[in-house]
Amino acid sequence: MTAGVRGTSLLDEGVEGVTAGAAGEAAGVTGVAVASEVDLDSANPTLGPGVGVGGQSGSGFGVIGVSDSSVGVVGISTGSAGVVGSSQDGIGVQATSPSGIALDVVGEARFSTIGDGIVSDKRDEATIIDAAVSPDTHVMVTLISDPGKGNAFSWVDGADGAFTVHLASKAKGDKSFTYFVLQPGI
């Protein structure tokens, strides 16, 4: 492997780039690659040939971006994910803000923990099997068909691996609902 710039240090930054240019017009350090290979599916993600900027650490941050007045880290892509977070056993991406908005989504959002179900005719409950559910899980339910006069969504029981949606009385005809499964805060 031949590096254009390489820096090694036992006590401080190995490579540091500083610029006095206007925001958005200059970069202290820039990495550009023609092709990229990053194995994010393995237990130990590795940086392959073609990675523009990579970071790896055994005990601290692999890559960190800090700014006093703008965005700390930006990921842009025209055909795939701009930023990817992955973790074997922990949180893949964490957003925090002590006094502001921690996560601001502009555009559509997709969650794998959203689904749908049906309370069947002449029943007052429906059970959904979901391995991610525990008694502490939060489940939001929205009826998407008319429950009928005097009937309504009543409550949700959570258990290990499943939850049950209850209506106030037996359904007259199949009643559809959607649900969103969320884990409680840390």
C-alpha positions in Angstrom: 0.0 0.0 0.0 1.3 3.4 -0.9 -0.1 6.4 1.0 -0.1 10.0 -0.4 0.2 11.3 3.1 0.9 9.2 6.2 1.4 10.3 9.8 2.2 8.3 12.9 2.2 9.4 16.5 2.2 7.6 19.8 0.9 10.7 21.7 -1.0 13.0 19.4 -2.6 13.4 15.9 -0.8 11.4 13.2 -2.0 13.7 10.4 -3.6 17.1 10.9 -5.1 19.4 8.3 -5.9 23.0 9.1 -7.5 25.6 6.7 -8.5 29.2 7.1 -10.7 29.1 4.0 -14.4 30.0 4.0 -16.8 27.4 5.3 -17.8 25.0 2.5 -14.9 26.1 0.3 -11.9 24.5 1.8 -11.0 21.4 3.8 -8.2 20.7 6.2 -8.0 17.1 5.1 -9.8 15.5 2.2 -9.9 11.9 1.1 -11.0 10.8 -2.4 -11.4 7.3 -3.7 -12.3 5.9 -7.1 -13.9 2.7 -5.7 -14.8 1.8 -2.1 -15.1 -1.4 -0.2 -16.2 -1.4 3.4 -17.4 -4.6 4.9 -20.1 -3.5 7.3 -21.8 -6.9 7.6 -19.0 -8.7 9.3 -18.4 -8.8 13.1 -15.3 -6.6 12.5 -15.9 -4.0 9.7 -12.8 -3.3 7.7 -11.7 -0.6 5.4 -10.8 -1.8 1.9 -9.1 -0.4 -1.1 -10.7 2.8 -2.4 -12.0 4.2 1.0 -11.8 8.1 0.8 -11.4 8.6 4.6 -11.3 5.9 7.1 -10.9 5.7 10.9 -10.4 2.8 13.2 -9.8 2.6 16.9 -9.5 -0.1 19.5 -10.8 2.0 22.3 -12.0 5.5 21.2 -13.6 7.2 18.2 -12.7 5.9 14.8 -13.7 9.2 13.1 -14.9 12.4 14.8 -16.0 15.6 13.3 -16.3 18.8 15.5 -17.5 22.2 14.5 -18.2 25.3 16.6 -20.7 26.8 14.0 -21.7 24.2 11.4 -22.1 20.4 10.8 -19.4 18.2 12.4 -19.7 15.3 9.9 -21.4 15.2 6.5 -22.1 12.1 4.4 -23.4 12.6 0.8 -24.2 9.9 -1.8 -26.0 10.0 -5.1 -26.8 6.3 -5.1 -26.6 4.8 -1.7 -26.6 5.8 2.0 -24.9 9.0 2.9 -24.0 7.8 6.3 -24.2 4.2 7.6 -24.0 3.2 11.3 -23.6 -0.4 12.3 -23.1 -2.3 15.6 -23.0 -6.0 16.4 -24.5 -5.6 19.9 -25.0 -1.9 20.6 -26.6 1.1 19.0 -25.8 1.5 15.3 -26.5 5.3 15.2 -27.1 7.5 18.2 -28.4 11.1 18.1 -28.2 13.3 21.2 -28.8 16.9 21.9 -29.1 18.3 25.5 -31.2 21.2 24.5 -32.2 20.8 20.8 -33.6 18.3 18.4 -31.6 15.1 18.5 -33.0 13.7 15.2 -34.4 15.8 12.3 -35.7 13.8 9.4 -36.5 15.7 6.2 -38.2 13.4 3.7 -39.7 9.9 4.1 -38.6 7.7 7.1 -38.7 3.9 7.1 -38.8 1.7 10.2 -38.6 -2.1 10.2 -40.7 -2.1 13.4 -43.9 -0.9 11.7 -46.5 -3.4 10.7 -50.2 -4.1 10.3 -52.7 -6.5 11.7 -56.4 -7.4 11.8 -58.9 -7.9 14.6 -61.1 -10.6 13.0 -64.8 -10.5 12.9 -66.5 -11.3 16.2 -63.2 -11.1 18.1 -62.1 -8.3 20.5 -58.3 -8.9 20.3 -55.5 -9.8 17.9 -52.0 -11.1 18.8 -49.0 -10.1 16.8 -45.8 -12.2 17.1 -42.6 -10.1 17.1 -39.3 -11.2 18.6 -38.3 -7.6 19.4 -41.3 -7.1 21.8 -40.9 -7.4 25.6 -43.2 -6.4 28.5 -41.4 -3.0 28.5 -41.7 -2.3 24.8 -43.9 0.6 23.7 -46.4 -0.2 21.0 -48.4 2.5 19.2 -51.6 1.3 17.5 -53.7 3.1 15.0 -57.1 1.7 13.8 -57.4 2.2 10.0 -60.9 0.9 9.6 -64.0 2.0 11.4 -64.3 0.0 14.7 -68.1 0.5 14.6 -70.4 2.6 16.8 -69.6 2.3 20.5 -66.3 0.3 19.8 -62.8 1.6 20.0 -59.2 0.6 20.5 -58.8 -0.1 24.2 -55.3 -1.3 25.2 -52.1 -3.3 24.3 -50.6 -6.1 26.3 -46.9 -6.7 25.8 -45.1 -10.0 26.5 -41.8 -11.6 25.5 -42.0 -12.0 21.7 -45.6 -10.8 21.2 -48.2 -8.2 21.9 -52.0 -8.3 21.9 -54.3 -5.4 20.7 -57.6 -5.2 22.5 -60.9 -3.6 21.3 -63.5 -2.4 23.8 -66.0 -4.9 22.4 -66.2 -7.6 19.7 -65.6 -6.4 16.1 -68.4 -6.5 13.5 -66.3 -7.4 10.5 -62.5 -7.5 10.2 -60.9 -4.3 11.7 -57.5 -3.3 10.3 -54.8 -1.5 12.3 -51.2 -0.5 12.0 -48.6 -0.6 14.8 -45.2 0.9 15.6 -42.9 -1.0 18.0 -40.5 1.2 20.0 -38.0 0.3 22.7 -38.0 2.5 25.8 -35.2 5.0 26.4 -31.9 4.0 27.9 
